């Protein structure tokens, strides 16, 4: 890691938002515009409890090991929701392509 923590934390935040968006889409709910965190947390959230719990667990500070562990957890969930969305949209799921992209980050 390059120890560019502001950049890394910004990327983690965007990944969390991307996951929230994907979960909404997977549930047939119109997601917010990208960058808008409104109603993803709290009582007005339409996310399942386990999804809100995961979002909360994906907090990290300026610690390389924490950042990598959070990233791995997000990637694990991303692969599941990505596959589900591909199935729903009848798009070919290409695990090699997904792994290639993910490995560029990890």
C-alpha positions in Angstrom: 0.0 0.0 0.0 1.2 3.5 -0.8 0.1 4.9 2.5 -2.2 7.4 0.8 -4.8 7.0 3.5 -7.2 9.8 2.5 -7.4 8.3 -1.0 -7.8 4.7 0.3 -10.6 5.7 2.7 -12.3 7.7 0.0 -12.2 4.6 -2.2 -13.6 2.4 0.6 -16.5 4.9 1.1 -17.3 4.7 -2.6 -17.2 0.9 -2.5 -19.7 0.9 0.5 -22.0 3.3 -1.5 -21.7 1.1 -4.6 -22.7 -1.9 -2.5 -25.7 -0.1 -1.1 -26.7 0.9 -4.6 -26.3 -2.7 -5.8 -28.3 -4.1 -2.9 -31.1 -1.7 -3.7 -31.0 -2.6 -7.4 -31.0 -6.3 -6.5 -34.1 -5.7 -4.4 -35.9 -3.8 -7.2 -35.6 -0.5 -5.3 -34.5 2.7 -7.1 -31.2 3.7 -5.6 -30.1 7.2 -4.9 -27.9 9.1 -7.3 -24.3 8.2 -6.7 -22.8 10.2 -3.8 -26.1 10.5 -2.0 -26.1 8.5 1.3 -29.6 9.6 2.3 -31.8 6.7 3.6 -29.2 4.0 3.4 -28.8 4.1 7.2 -31.3 4.5 10.0 -35.0 3.8 10.3 -35.8 5.0 6.7 -33.3 2.6 5.1 -34.8 -0.1 2.9 -31.7 -2.3 3.4 -32.0 -5.6 5.3 -30.6 -5.6 8.8 -27.7 -7.8 7.7 -26.8 -5.4 5.0 -26.8 -2.4 7.4 -24.7 -4.5 9.8 -22.2 -5.2 7.0 -22.0 -1.5 6.1 -21.3 -0.6 9.7 -18.6 -3.3 9.9 -16.9 -1.8 6.9 -15.6 1.1 8.9 -11.9 1.5 9.1 -9.3 4.0 10.1 -5.8 4.9 8.8 -4.6 1.3 9.3 -3.4 -0.6 6.3 -4.4 -4.0 7.7 -7.9 -2.7 8.5 -8.3 -1.2 5.1 -7.2 -4.5 3.3 -9.6 -6.6 5.5 -12.5 -4.3 4.8 -11.7 -4.3 1.1 -11.7 -8.1 1.1 -15.0 -8.3 2.9 -16.6 -5.8 0.4 -15.2 -7.8 -2.5 -16.7 -11.0 -1.2 -20.2 -9.4 -1.0 -19.7 -7.6 -4.3 -19.1 -10.9 -6.1 -22.4 -12.3 -4.7 -24.5 -9.3 -5.6 -22.8 -8.9 -9.0 -23.7 -12.4 -9.9 -27.2 -12.0 -8.7 -27.7 -8.8 -10.8 -26.2 -10.6 -13.9 -28.7 -13.4 -13.5 -31.6 -11.0 -13.1 -30.6 -9.0 -16.1 -29.7 -12.1 -18.1 -26.1 -10.9 -18.6 -23.3 -13.5 -18.8 -21.4 -13.6 -15.5 -17.7 -13.7 -16.3 -15.8 -14.7 -13.1 -12.4 -14.4 -14.8 -13.1 -10.8 -15.7 -14.4 -10.1 -12.2 -11.3 -11.6 -10.6 -9.0 -9.8 -13.0 -10.6 -6.4 -12.0 -10.6 -7.3 -8.3 -7.0 -8.5 -8.4 -5.9 -5.1 -9.8 -7.1 -3.6 -6.5 -5.9 -6.3 -4.1 
